[in-house]
């Protein structure tokens, strides 16, 4: 299963925390990036990533519902998501400490 770097970051942070997380914590992903999108678009990109992870069954979304759409406020890791985290850890290549 192919996941973007933001989606991998979301899954790894959720596995570290272990409980439901507020979506605000995922903004810290862009602090480490060299090429940052405009602040206006960052929230939209995070929302898209969360919705796609929910559609795949990797996370569970919690929020408020209006007549038109859902507003995701918190997310939790699903069982299928824990398996994906293990797969991410296995695929990550170790970095050699070269001086």
C-alpha positions, 0 to 999 in steps of 0.5 A, a space after each residue: 500500500 502506497 502512502 504519502 510522507 504526510 500519511 506515514 507521518 500521521 500513522 507514526 505519530 498516532 502509534 507513538 501516542 496510542 490514543 485519539 489525537 487532535 488534528 492540530 498535532 499534524 501541522 508540525 509535519 510542515 516544520 520539518 519540510 524544506 518546501 512548505 506549501 502556503 499556510 492557507 493550503 496546509 489545512 486542506 492537505 491535512 484534511 484530504 490525507 485524513 479522509 483518505 486514511 479513513 476511507 482505507 480503514 487505517 484510522 477512525 475519524 471523530 467530529 461534528 456532522 452538518 447536513 453537507 459534510 463532516 468536520 473531523 476534529 480527532 482521529 484514532 488508529 484502527 487495527 488495520 492502521 497498526 498493521 500499516 505502521 509495522 509495515 512502514 517500520 519494516 520498509 524504512 531504510 536505516 541510515 549509516 552513521 558516516 562521518 
